[in-house]
């Protein structure tokens, strides 16, 4: 039965793979090797338990693929643009004024889904959080939503890919694994503090290492906190724009200056925090 389901899942997977390859160049490089790994690799131990585990992974990846496919097929990214938010800003703020808790919860859920599925739009959502909720509330919402979403992406990637990658590249990953076990928390903190690497790439890469889930969560939350403050504050100023002349306001210029200076400040800070070896 597991073999039958696996065969069906493979055919469905091929359909969604073709869809992604023809509709988004980014996922051409991301999803193709993923499908090759999960849909066409054979279990080293051919037994019922192994087949069930592989089938579960197939269906989970299919579900994720379908959700991502729907996101691009229906062009939902059009709703995650600054232009759309500015056009709907008055309506959104009115809804928030009438239903503050519901609005916050819905926004929180959307943020978790976007980051959990590694969809584009997290940075803009952070800016929008500042425009809608203000600095303090926006910071709290984004800090927890981004960390929970990142941890969800981390767990999904670990369940789907870690065993295969560790077995396939056991020799090459040996030194990396030992380094992560020793200083993994610091490396993750450095990656989170300096926004030089894509948010989703850090989540997926760390999932393939021996890093503890709880360590990943709390270091991610602390490491992203400073950057979150800067982006939420910038979003709060963007939300106050009434005309193009407001772009030259001192508070908005300061927010964008902080966005530019933050990576440099973070690098200086990391030099003092780097562990002595």
Secondary structure, 3 states (H helix, E strand, C coil): CHHHHHHHHHHHHHHHHHHHHHHCHHHHHHHHHHHHHHHHCCCCCCCHHHHHHHHHHHHHHHHHHHHHHHHHHCCHHHHCCHHHHHHHHHHHHHHHHHCHHHHHHHHHHHHHHHHHCCCCCHHHHHHHHHHHHHHHHHHHHHHHHHHHHHHHHHHHHHHHHHHHHHHHCHHHHHHHHHHHHHHHHHHHHHHHHCCCCCHHHHHHHHHCCCCCHHHHHHHHHHHHHHHHHHHHHHHHHHCCCCCHHHHHCHHHHHHHHHHHHHHHHHHHHHHHHCCCC
